[in-house]
């Protein structure tokens, strides 16, 4: 996508005439063009949506830690489950994620200003007083809020991902000093294409017409027509994210816009410390299920690229893109494909190996079974292992719980796990090719110091080390397990191994007594198989001796 700068700027540098005759807000001193990223954010007021979410929290922390002179962070928050917005923000700031900021500046919370908002309501349910405050002071907007549920009903996904974005853009156009609007999308917004450039593709349908059509339909009708509407996209999430990109693009003549497209966002790579993660979403839940011994099989392509992207890489790119968009004001919205597959690829088969190895070295507490998950691309083989390794043990365990007077739960856990994994199959069974020229261009614009502070160079990413830290992060930050208890967890795994060996021995004896010992033909076949095994072992030992 073109990164050409706008022509015909006014001599006073205060505004640029858009193609439709309206003025695009720029209000930027010429000295900013030479400023570093951190210096640019000095004295700026920033609006962040989705600040209490995974990526939003990391964005807030990074701004406070690496841009300490930022003036204020206004965060849109909705009351939730009996908690006021102030309580939600207060709980967020107590998170371990903010430990480094807390050490440097114990009063950092004074820069965070919560604004009551509800994305499903008209005008985002922002009060007139708050609208006046925001329009008078905001310099840059980071729109991170979205529903990330793959199976979200279309109406709700449309409301959160498209209509809310439209309303935020309307609010942004009222801001007197806005310099950049950065929208967080997804690299899979156009997953119906195999090669994805850093451009905004034509939408599958005109968003305005779709919104108007769905307004009068009841939920049952919408649910029935959803498969036909989303077409060759796998879910409502990618579908509505594609529509949202088009909605944002329509305002590029009035606002300075940048769009970030991260792939599968995972635990932090380096900042604020390696392996930070706080949720079960995406690969995190799969890793935990495998570490607990619950997950034994998963349908995926071992050779397909697992396009994971660390959350701190996404946030560093986002902040750098905010600086570039505000300072250089590209003529059109710049899209940044924030992915690893084309630059530093890592495959699902490799992830399986390193996750299993990591959890055997650093086991989770009270594992159900020893970690031993396998990936297969064959549907029938996967279904066989689901039956043998998931459903059958779950039924036995639930039967034991019933007999002991407890509530059965294992089959329910497996059913939820199978649903989550089935939603991921589309992304773990195929490859995409993303162009990342704008990401490379942006890196070249940074000073050497900024490249260190806002590092998004995934060529430096050591995958085995990252996966190790990711697994440890799920243990420490998601499950809140103490690393000092690892010896006890290892002892528990040894106990599970002994139980498995005992069970297998009893099973062999049972099969022998019931099926083999009573039939001469079965005994002959058994002896033949055993002799073949001994011959193979003898050959293997002889080969090893000759090699040595």
C-alpha positions in Angstrom: 0.0 0.0 0.0 1.2 3.5 -0.8 3.0 5.3 2.0 3.3 8.5 0.0 2.8 11.7 2.0 0.1 14.3 1.2 0.8 17.1 -1.1 -0.3 20.7 -0.9 -0.1 21.3 2.9 -0.9 24.8 4.1 2.2 26.9 4.8 1.2 27.3 8.4 1.1 23.5 8.7 -2.1 23.5 10.7 -4.5 21.7 8.4 -4.7 19.8 5.2 -7.6 20.0 2.8 -9.3 16.7 2.2 -10.6 15.6 -1.2 -14.1 16.4 -0.2 -13.2 19.9 0.9 -13.3 19.3 4.6 -10.3 19.9 6.8 -8.4 17.0 8.3 -7.2 17.9 11.8 -3.5 17.9 12.1 -2.6 20.5 14.7 0.9 19.2 14.9 4.1 21.3 15.4 6.7 20.8 12.8 9.2 19.8 15.5 7.2 16.6 16.0 8.5 15.3 12.7 11.9 14.9 14.3 10.6 13.7 17.7 11.0 10.1 18.9 8.0 8.0 19.6 8.1 8.6 23.4 8.7 12.4 22.8 5.6 12.5 20.5 3.3 11.3 23.3 4.6 13.9 25.7 1.7 16.1 26.8 -0.8 14.1 24.7 -4.3 13.1 25.9 -5.1 9.6 24.6 -8.5 7.8 24.3 -8.5 4.0 24.6 -11.4 1.7 24.0 -11.2 -1.9 25.3 -8.7 -0.8 28.0 -9.8 -3.5 30.4 -9.2 -6.2 27.8 -6.0 -8.2 27.3 -4.4 -6.0 24.6 -5.9 -2.8 26.1 -4.2 -3.4 29.4 -0.9 -4.0 27.8 -1.3 -0.7 25.8 -2.1 1.3 28.9 0.9 -0.2 30.7 3.3 0.4 27.9 2.2 4.1 27.5 2.6 4.8 31.2 6.0 3.0 31.4 7.7 4.1 28.2 5.9 7.4 27.6 5.9 8.7 31.2 5.2 12.3 30.1 1.9 11.4 28.5 -0.7 13.8 29.9 -3.7 11.6 30.4 -5.3 8.3 29.3 -9.0 8.4 29.0 -10.5 4.9 29.0 -14.0 3.9 28.0 -15.3 1.4 30.5 -18.8 0.0 31.2 -20.1 -1.1 34.6 -20.1 -4.9 34.7 -21.5 -7.6 37.0 -22.2 -5.3 40.0 -18.9 -3.4 39.6 -18.7 0.3 38.8 -16.4 1.5 36.1 -14.1 3.0 38.9 -13.9 -0.4 40.5 -13.1 -2.1 37.3 -10.2 0.3 36.5 -9.0 0.1 40.1 -8.9 -3.8 39.9 -7.1 -3.5 36.6 -4.4 -1.3 38.0 -3.7 -3.8 40.9 -2.8 -6.4 38.3 0.8 -7.7 38.3 1.1 -6.3 34.8 1.6 -2.9 36.3 4.3 -3.8 38.8 7.1 -2.1 36.8 5.0 1.1 36.3 4.1 1.0 40.0 7.8 0.9 41.0 8.7 3.9 38.8 5.6 6.0 39.6 3.4 4.9 42.5 0.9 7.6 41.5 0.5 6.4 37.9 -3.2 5.8 38.4 -3.8 9.6 38.5 -3.2 9.7 34.7 -6.0 7.1 34.0 -9.4 8.7 33.7 -12.4 6.3 33.3 -15.3 7.4 31.1 -18.6 5.5 31.5 -19.6 4.0 28.2 -21.6 1.2 26.6 -20.7 0.1 23.1 -24.2 -1.3 22.4 -26.0 1.9 23.2 -26.6 5.0 20.9 -23.8 7.4 21.1 -21.8 4.8 23.1 -23.8 6.0 26.1 -21.2 8.7 26.8 -22.7 11.6 28.8 -22.8 15.1 27.2 -20.3 16.4 29.7 -17.8 13.6 28.9 -18.3 14.2 25.2 -17.4 17.8 25.7 -14.3 16.9 27.6 -13.2 14.3 25.0 -13.8 16.6 22.0 -11.8 19.4 23.7 -8.6 17.5 24.6 -8.1 14.1 22.9 -5.1 14.0 20.5 -5.0 10.3 19.6 -7.6 7.4 19.7 -6.7 3.7 20.0 -9.8 1.6 19.2 -9.1 -1.8 20.7 -12.7 -2.7 21.8 -14.4 -5.6 20.0 -16.0 -8.9 20.7 -13.5 -11.7 20.0 -16.0 -14.6 20.4 -15.9 -16.6 17.1 -19.5 -17.8 17.7 -21.0 -14.5 18.6 -24.6 -14.0 17.1 -24.3 -11.8 14.0 -26.5 -9.0 15.3 -24.4 -8.7 18.5 -21.1 -8.9 16.6 -22.3 -6.3 14.2 -23.3 -4.0 17.0 -19.9 -4.3 18.8 -17.5 -4.5 15.9 -19.2 -2.3 13.3 -21.8 0.0 14.7 -19.8 0.9 17.7 -16.8 1.7 15.4 -19.1 4.0 13.3 -20.2 5.9 16.4 -16.6 6.2 17.7 -15.5 7.6 14.3 -18.4 10.1 14.6 -17.1 11.2 18.0 -13.6 11.4 16.6 -14.6 13.8 13.9 -15.8 16.2 16.6 -12.4 16.2 18.4 -10.7 19.6 17.8 -7.1 18.4 18.3 -7.2 14.8 17.0 -4.0 13.8 15.3 -4.5 10.1 14.6 -7.2 7.3 14.9 -5.7 3.8 15.2 -8.1 0.9 14.7 -7.2 -2.7 15.8 -8.5 -5.2 13.3 -7.3 -8.8 12.7 -5.1 -10.4 10.1 -8.0 -12.9 9.5 -10.5 -10.2 8.4 -9.8 -11.4 4.9 -9.1 -15.1 5.6 -11.1 -16.1 2.6 -8.0 -15.0 0.6 -4.8 -17.0 0.7 -2.6 -13.9 -0.1 -3.4 -10.8 1.9 -1.9 -7.5 1.1 -1.8 -4.4 3.3 -4.9 -3.0 1.6 -8.6 -2.7 2.6 -10.5 -5.1 0.4 -14.1 -4.5 -0.8 -16.5 -5.5 1.9 -18.7 -8.7 1.5 -21.7 -6.4 1.7 -22.4 -2.7 2.2 -22.4 -2.3 6.0 -25.1 0.3 6.0 -27.5 -1.9 4.0 -26.8 -4.9 6.2 -27.4 -2.9 9.4 -30.7 -1.6 8.1 -31.8 -5.0 6.9 -31.1 -6.8 10.2 -32.8 -4.1 12.3 -36.3 -5.5 11.6 -35.4 -9.2 11.7 -35.8 -11.3 14.9 -32.9 -13.3 16.2 -34.2 -16.6 14.8 -34.2 -15.3 11.2 -30.8 -13.7 11.5 -29.4 -17.0 12.9 -30.8 -18.9 10.0 -29.4 -16.6 7.3 -26.0 -16.1 9.0 -24.2 -18.9 7.1 -25.3 -17.5 3.8 -24.3 -14.0 4.8 -20.8 -14.8 6.0 -20.2 -17.0 2.9 -16.6 -18.4 2.8 -15.6 -16.8 6.1 -15.5 -19.1 9.1 -17.4 -17.0 11.6 -19.1 -13.7 12.4 -15.9 -12.3 14.0 -13.8 -12.2 10.8 -16.9 -11.2 8.8 -17.7 -8.1 11.0 -14.0 -7.2 11.3 -13.8 -7.0 7.5 -16.9 -4.7 7.5 -15.4 -2.5 10.3 -12.2 -2.0 8.2 -14.3 -0.7 5.3 -16.2 1.6 7.7 -13.0 3.1 9.0 -11.6 3.5 5.5 -14.6 5.7 4.6 -13.4 8.3 7.0 -9.8 8.5 5.7 -10.4 11.9 4.0 -11.5 13.4 7.4 -9.2 11.7 9.8 -5.6 10.4 9.9 -6.1 6.7 10.1 -4.0 3.6 10.7 -5.2 0.0 10.9 -3.3 -2.8 12.8 -4.0 -6.4 11.8 -2.5 -8.8 14.4 -2.8 -12.6 13.8 -3.2 -14.9 16.8 -2.3 -12.7 19.8 -0.5 -14.6 22.5 1.5 -14.0 25.7 4.1 -11.3 25.9 7.6 -11.9 24.5 9.6 -9.4 26.5 7.4 -6.7 28.1 6.7 -5.9 30.8 8.1 -9.4 31.5 8.2 -12.6 29.4 5.1 -14.8 29.3 2.5 -12.5 30.7 -1.0 -13.7 29.9 -4.3 -13.3 31.8 -6.9 -15.3 29.9 -7.9 -18.7 28.4 -8.6 -17.3 24.9 -7.0 -18.8 21.8 -3.9 -20.9 22.2 -3.7 -20.2 26.0 -6.7 -22.4 26.8 -5.4 -25.2 24.5 -2.0 -25.0 26.2 -3.5 -25.3 29.7 -5.7 -28.2 28.7 -2.7 -30.0 27.2 -0.6 -29.3 30.3 -3.4 -30.6 32.6 -3.5 -33.8 30.6 -7.1 -33.1 29.6 -6.4 -32.5 25.9 -5.0 -35.6 24.2 -5.8 -34.9 20.5 -6.3 -31.9 18.3 -7.1 -31.6 14.6 -4.5 -29.4 12.9 -1.9 -29.6 10.2 1.5 -30.2 11.7 3.2 -28.4 8.7 0.9 -25.4 8.8 2.3 -22.2 10.1 1.1 -21.2 13.6 0.9 -17.5 13.2 1.2 -16.5 16.8 2.1 -12.9 17.6 3.2 -11.8 21.1 1.0 -9.1 22.6 3.9 -6.7 23.3 4.9 -6.8 19.6 1.4 -5.8 18.6 1.3 -2.9 21.2 4.8 -1.7 20.2 3.7 -1.6 16.5 0.4 0.1 17.5 2.2 2.9 19.4 4.7 3.4 16.6 1.9 3.5 14.0 0.1 6.1 16.1 3.3 8.3 16.0 3.8 7.8 12.3 0.2 8.4 11.4 0.0 11.7 13.4 3.4 13.0 12.3 3.5 12.0 8.6 -0.3 12.0 7.9 -0.4 9.5 5.0 -2.9 10.4 2.3 -4.8 7.1 2.8 -5.3 4.8 5.7 -2.2 2.6 6.2 -2.7 -1.0 7.0 -0.1 -3.0 9.0 -0.2 -6.8 8.8 1.2 -7.7 12.2 2.2 -11.4 11.6 5.1 -13.8 12.0 4.5 -16.5 9.4 6.2 -14.8 6.4 9.1 -13.5 8.5 9.9 -16.0 11.2 7.6 -19.1 10.7 6.8 -21.7 13.3 4.6 -24.7 12.8 1.9 -26.3 14.8 3.8 -29.6 15.0 6.7 -27.7 16.5 4.4 -26.0 19.0 3.1 -29.4 20.1 6.6 -30.6 20.8 7.7 -27.6 22.8 4.5 -27.2 24.7 4.6 -30.9 25.8 8.3 -30.6 26.7 7.7 -27.4 28.7 4.9 -28.8 30.8 6.9 -32.0 31.6 9.7 -29.8 32.9 7.3 -27.3 34.6 4.1 -29.3 35.3 0.8 -27.8 36.2 -0.6 -28.6 39.7 -3.1 -31.5 40.1 -2.9 -32.6 36.4 -5.7 -35.0 35.3 -3.1 -37.1 33.3 0.5 -36.7 32.2 0.8 -34.2 29.3 0.8 -36.1 26.0 -1.2 -34.3 23.3 -0.9 -35.2 19.6 -1.9 -33.3 16.5 -3.4 -35.0 13.5 -4.9 -33.7 10.3 -7.0 -36.9 9.8 -10.6 -36.5 10.8 -11.3 -40.2 11.5 -8.1 -40.6 13.6 -8.9 -37.5 15.5 -12.5 -38.7 16.2 -11.1 -42.1 17.4 -8.7 -40.5 19.9 -11.5 -38.2 21.1 -13.6 -41.3 21.9 -10.7 -43.3 23.4 -8.7 -40.5 25.2 -11.4 -37.9 26.0 -15.0 -39.3 26.2 -14.3 -42.7 27.7 -12.0 -41.5 30.5 -14.5 -38.6 31.2 -17.3 -41.1 31.6 -15.3 -43.3 34.0 -14.2 -40.2 36.0 -17.8 -38.9 36.2 -19.0 -42.3 37.3 -16.5 -42.2 40.1 -17.6 -38.8 41.1 -21.3 -39.9 41.2 -20.4 -42.9 43.3 -18.5 -40.7 45.7 -21.4 -38.3 46.0 -19.9 -35.5 44.0 -21.2 -33.6 41.0 -20.0 -35.0 37.7 -18.1 -32.4 35.7 -15.5 -34.0 33.4 -17.8 -34.7 30.4 -19.0 -31.0 30.6 -15.3 -29.8 30.5 -14.5 -32.0 27.5 -17.6 -30.8 25.6 -16.5 -27.2 26.2 -13.0 -28.0 25.1 -14.2 -29.7 21.9 -16.3 -26.7 21.0 -13.4 -24.3 21.6 -11.0 -26.5 19.5 -13.5 -26.9 16.7 -13.6 -23.1 16.4 -9.8 -23.0 16.0 -9.6 -25.8 13.4 -10.0 -23.4 10.5 -7.0 -21.4 11.6 -4.8 -24.4 12.5 -5.3 -26.4 9.4 -4.2 -24.0 6.6 -1.6 -21.3 5.7 -1.9 -17.7 4.7 0.6 -15.4 3.1 0.6 -11.8 4.5 2.4 -8.9 2.9 4.3 -6.8 5.6 5.9 -4.0 3.6 4.3 -1.3 5.7 5.5 -2.9 8.9 9.0 -2.9 7.5 8.7 0.7 6.3 7.6 1.8 9.8 10.6 0.0 11.3 12.9 1.9 9.0 11.4 5.2 10.2 12.3 4.6 13.8 15.5 5.7 15.5 17.8 3.0 16.9 16.6 3.9 20.4 13.0 3.6 19.4 13.6 0.2 17.7 14.7 -1.0 21.1 12.0 0.7 23.2 9.2 -0.2 20.7 10.6 -3.4 19.3 8.3 -5.2 16.9 11.0 -7.0 14.9 9.8 -10.6 15.0 13.0 -11.8 13.3 14.6 -11.7 16.8 11.9 -14.0 18.3 13.3 -17.3 19.6 10.3 -19.6 19.3 11.4 -22.4 21.7 12.2 -19.8 24.4 9.0 -18.0 23.8 6.8 -21.1 24.0 8.6 -22.1 27.3 7.8 -18.6 28.8 4.3 -18.8 27.4 3.6 -22.1 29.2 5.2 -20.9 32.4 3.0 -17.7 32.1 -0.2 -19.7 31.9 0.9 -21.4 35.1 1.9 -18.3 37.0 -0.6 -15.6 35.7 -3.7 -17.5 34.5 -3.8 -20.4 37.0 -2.0 -18.4 39.8 0.2 -21.4 40.6 3.4 -21.0 42.6 6.7 -22.0 40.9 8.0 -23.3 44.2 5.4 -26.1 44.1 6.9 -27.6 40.9 8.7 -30.5 42.8 5.3 -31.5 44.2 3.7 -31.2 40.7 6.5 -33.4 39.3 5.8 -36.0 42.0 2.2 -36.0 41.1 3.1 -36.7 37.4 5.3 -39.6 38.6 2.3 -40.9 40.5 0.1 -40.6 37.4 2.7 -42.5 35.4 2.8 -45.4 37.9 -1.0 -45.5 37.8 -1.0 -45.7 34.0 1.6 -48.5 34.0 -0.4 -50.4 36.6 -3.6 -50.0 34.6 -1.9 -51.0 31.3 -0.4 -54.1 33.0 -3.8 -55.2 34.4 -5.4 -54.5 31.0 -2.9 -56.8 29.2 -3.4 -59.6 31.8 -7.2 -59.2 31.4 -7.0 -59.5 27.6 -4.7 -62.5 27.9 -7.0 -64.3 30.3 -10.2 -63.6 28.5 -9.2 -63.6 24.8 -5.8 -65.2 24.2 -5.3 -67.9 26.8 -8.5 -69.7 25.6 -7.6 -69.8 21.9 -4.7 -71.6 20.3 -4.8 -69.4 17.2 -4.8 -66.2 19.4 -1.8 -67.6 21.3 0.1 -68.3 18.1 -0.6 -64.7 16.9 0.4 -63.3 20.3 3.7 -65.3 20.3 4.5 -64.2 16.7 3.9 -60.5 17.6 6.1 -60.8 20.8 8.9 -62.5 18.8 8.8 -59.7 16.2 9.1 -57.2 19.0 12.1 -59.0 20.5 13.8 -59.2 17.0 13.3 -55.5 16.5 14.8 -54.7 19.9 17.8 -56.9 19.2 18.3 -55.3 15.8 18.0 -51.8 17.3 20.6 -52.7 20.1 23.0 -54.2 17.5 22.7 -51.1 15.3 23.3 -48.8 18.2 26.4 -50.8 19.2 27.8 -50.6 15.7 27.1 -46.9 15.5 28.9 -46.2 18.7 
